[in-house]
Amino acid sequence: MDKRAFTLIELLVVIVIIGLLIAFLSPVMSTAREGARRAQCANNLRQLGIANHIYADDHNGTIPAVLPNFWSYDIIWNGASNNGLGFLYPSYVDDLAVFYCPSANPSYKFSPWPMSNFGVSGVFTYADYRYGHAFLTIPPPLLEKISNKIFIMDYSENASGSGFVKRCNHPGGLNVVLPDGSVRWFNRIPPKDIQDMNEAGQEQLRIEETLR
């Protein structure tokens, strides 16, 4: 039987076709992966919302406190004790991974304050989610008193040099938890791949205006 080998030209044509297929499929696959991460993020936030409701049931209607003199509401361990959403672990949320968005880059799971620092004296642990309104402090508010506010925001704060970079975790928008425990997605205007959030409070107010 006569066996005919591929010529160099035929091989190059096959390689080019494969390259084109990869180029066409890569954006689709990337979009699908981000869609899956966004769904996982929403699930994480839903768990945090439910956990807060259970916590409030056990604490006369109050939600976990953000300790005084702490500037960031995504700190879950302040180097000496639990803080904010960190009060939910481990009694109400038994997996620290729930506090981290799969789309955050870099995530505090890894650096600069990894979740392995949780409970370690003298070091902070940050999360990729935070209370959405910045007036939380001791004494913590009653859950029923924040019915017209964003409850929890999909938000990251990463140390960069001498300052901080604040951004959404997803391109184009962010997930938020409302006081009733439901999770909503809000597009950012204008959408950006790098979601700079220099003032998270303004983002919160814009979304709350949309909710009215």
Stockholm file with secondary structure:
# STOCKHOLM 1.0

chainA/1-212         MDKRAFTLIELLVVIVIIGLLIAFLSPVMSTAREGARRAQCANNLRQLGIANHIYADDHNGTIPAVLPNFWSYDIIWNGASNNGLGFLYPSYVDDLAVFYCPSANPSYKFSPWPMSNFGVSGVFTYADYRYGHAFLTIPPPLLEKISNKIFIMDYSENASGSGFVKRCNHPGGLNVVLPDGSVRWFNRIPPKDIQDMNEAGQEQLRIEETLR
#=GR chainA/1-212 SS CCCCCCCHHHHHHHHHHHHHHHHHHHHHHHHHHHHHHHHHHHHHHHHHHHHHHHHHHHTTTBCCCCCTTCCCTTEEECSSSBCGGGGGTTTTCCCGGGGSCTTCSSCTTTSSSCGGGTTCTTCCEECSEEESSTTCCSSCCBGGGGTTSCCEEECEEEEETTEEEEECSBTTEEEEECTTSCEEEEECSSCCSSCBCSCHHHHHHHHHHHHC
#=GC SS_cons         CCCCCCCHHHHHHHHHHHHHHHHHHHHHHHHHHHHHHHHHHHHHHHHHHHHHHHHHHHTTTBCCCCCTTCCCTTEEECSSSBCGGGGGTTTTCCCGGGGSCTTCSSCTTTSSSCGGGTTCTTCCEECSEEESSTTCCSSCCBGGGGTTSCCEEECEEEEETTEEEEECSBTTEEEEECTTSCEEEEECSSCCSSCBCSCHHHHHHHHHHHHC
//
